[in-house]
Structures are given as C-alpha cells and as structure tokens.
Amino acid sequence: MTQHLDQQTVVSQGLKKVWNVSEFAKRYRLDQREENRLLKLLGPFASEHELLMNATRTPNFR
C-alpha cells in the first residue's frame, strides 16, 4: 500500500531521526553490555527517542 505525503505536512511535522544502535552506543559512551541489550530490544536501527528512553549508563564514581 502506498500513501501520498504532502510536502507541507512533512516539513511542519519533521522527520524522526533514525540511528544505527552501534553508532548511538559509541556516541553516548555506552558499554558493550548495554549496546547488546539495546540491539536485542530494538534491533539494528531505532529512532532517537526510543534509544534515549531505553539507554542506561552506569555512573562513574570518583
């Protein structure tokens, strides 16, 4: 099924940014364990919002 998209609608709503989960993990300095968890949960690609809501980082105490 195809759907016609009006250009004005797309511009006003904006597009969702889709990330490669491995690139996201490198950028946000997530460890390998967390990267693997996100890959199992979301697959190889996910929206920025999904990744930010599901990612957890271990705190680095001094």
C-alpha positions, -999 to +999 in steps of 0.1 A: +000+000+000+013+034-009+005+067+007+008+102-007+027+126+016+021+163+013+053+183+015+039+209+038+029+182+063+063+166+063+081+200+067+059+211+096+060+177+114+096+170+108+111+136+103+122+112+130+159+108+133+169+071+130+201+059+145+223+029+140+223+014+175+261+008+174+268+044+164+245+056+192+263+035+217+297+049+206+285+084+207+269+082+242+298+060+255+277+030+264+294-002+273+292-034+252+267-050+275+243-020+272+248-019+234+239-056+232+208-051+253+196-023+230+203-044+199+182-072+213+154-048+224+152-025+194+172-042+165+200-026+145+182+007+139+159+027+161+146+062+165+165+087+186+136+089+211+134+051+216+172+049+222+172+078+246+143+064+266+158+029+268+195+035+273+211+035+307+246+044+316+265+031+346+276+060+368+313+067+371+320+075+407+353+091+416 
